[in-house]
Amino acid sequence: MKKILLLVFVLISSVSYSQELRLLRGAITENIIVNDSLKETYSLYLPTNFEVTRSWPIVFVMDLEGKGNAAISILMNAAQEEGYVLASSNNTNDSLSISENVLIANRMFNSVYNTIPTAKNRTYSAGFGSGAMFASILPMIAREIKGVISIGAPVGNLEILNSKQSFQFIGLVNRSDYNFSEMYNTKRILNKLKIPNELLVFDGDRNLPEKETIAKAFRMLTLNSMAKGHLQRNDNFITTSYNEFLEDVNANVSNQKPLLATYQMSDMEKIFHPLMNLDSLKTLQKTLKRSSMFRQANRNQNSYFLKESFTKEDYGYFLEEDIISYNYANLGWWKYQMDELNKLKKSANIFEHQMSSRLRGYINALISDNIDYMGTNENTDWKALNLLYMIKTITAPSEYEGYLKVISTSSKMEEYGTALFYLEELLKTGYTDKQALYSIEHTSLFKIMPEFNDLVEKYLKGARYEVIEQ
């Protein structure tokens, strides 16, 4: 049940003023104004048991699309379970520079600190994708950030990491996510820098983790605070947490997922080592690593990691070559590559299945990066850009944007035969937004052609312009 909390504070800065806020408990309060002189806002989540009489740990959720409410909604159930406050800006955006986003985030930090009582040394950042990468550099800039929860993304910039300014990094990643191998390798780098880190690896059809996995990340932050003396030690909480983590380990062993089990035990060793005796855990870990099940799985994973790295190199090389030479003839090669990935996706071998998802995610991300780069270039190479959109219709055939962009760009270059072909390919996918078809940029001439309207009539019925028989 939602509860409303009325807060009245006197905020002290260069000028004192009062602000009355009506904050929801157990729900998200949206569009809280940072201060009277700015239009910046943020969203805030308070657990149902929130009270102003105690200090609370807080996670600042970074979203570079300026959708603070959406970002918080993914984490709020886990935050409720583990007793964390969440806040997220509606103004950070990937169109801004890092320094601009840092300033926006810092203003939000100060507003939140002045609004609710926050626990010293228990301030963290989190994010998804690009937001996670931004969140991971904040501890180097804002010293109050003591830890990061990064969902589906590695550290944003390894070069700026400093072992003297340490923080706790907790990564969450699906083994089918194209960032898995990079996050797996990043873990080794963080270990060398002696930066505390954990990697919560999971399987499933969704790249986003379930509530239980996110809650485990929050739990790790809490346990680390107890280990460092920032939070009063609670032996019952520690023992309960250990047993819950161990249950997950045993479940993965039973389900013949020894690699997931060893990842979890590695994390448990780091988290619980300062808090309790781990002799039994270490014995279990040694036994599992000596098992034929683990050795076979580890060999398979390393083998597919190697194959994946070679395939990524091929994708990068051929994409660059195709763009430079406008090699439209190579579209067939890309089609063949995606057909091969589709076969692997249906494989009963979990390593093949997951590698296919990672490779598809990788090539789509690579294409998107190139599109973004070319789209912001003052002297746009429309021919190369159109080729990228064409490849995108092959690598992501269920996404409509690629087809629409090819139709638009081809019409701009007066290549109406190409535009017509991709219009029909789009309609074959089941696309039904007739209004959007007649609103595609650069198609003023194309959309009044009989061929265009014939296709719309064939697939959607009711073309906007009457087809005139010649």
Secondary structure as UniProt FT lines:
FT   STRAND          3..11
FT   STRAND          17..25
FT   STRAND          28..33
FT   TURN            36..37
FT   STRAND          41..46
FT   TURN            48..49
FT   TURN            52..53
FT   STRAND          56..62
FT   HELIX           68..82
FT   STRAND          85..89
FT   TURN            94..95
FT   HELIX           98..113
FT   TURN            114..115
FT   STRAND          118..128
FT   HELIX           130..141
FT   TURN            143..144
FT   STRAND          145..151
FT   HELIX           158..160
FT   TURN            163..164
FT   STRAND          168..174
FT   TURN            175..176
FT   TURN            178..179
FT   HELIX           180..192
FT   TURN            193..194
FT   STRAND          197..202
FT   HELIX           211..228
FT   HELIX           235..254
FT   TURN            255..256
FT   HELIX           258..272
FT   TURN            273..275
FT   HELIX           279..290
FT   HELIX           292..325
FT   HELIX           328..330
FT   HELIX           331..345
FT   HELIX           350..375
FT   HELIX           382..395
FT   TURN            397..398
FT   HELIX           400..412
FT   TURN            413..414
FT   HELIX           416..428
FT   TURN            429..430
FT   HELIX           434..437
FT   TURN            438..439
FT   TURN            441..442
FT   TURN            444..445
FT   HELIX           446..448
FT   HELIX           450..459
//
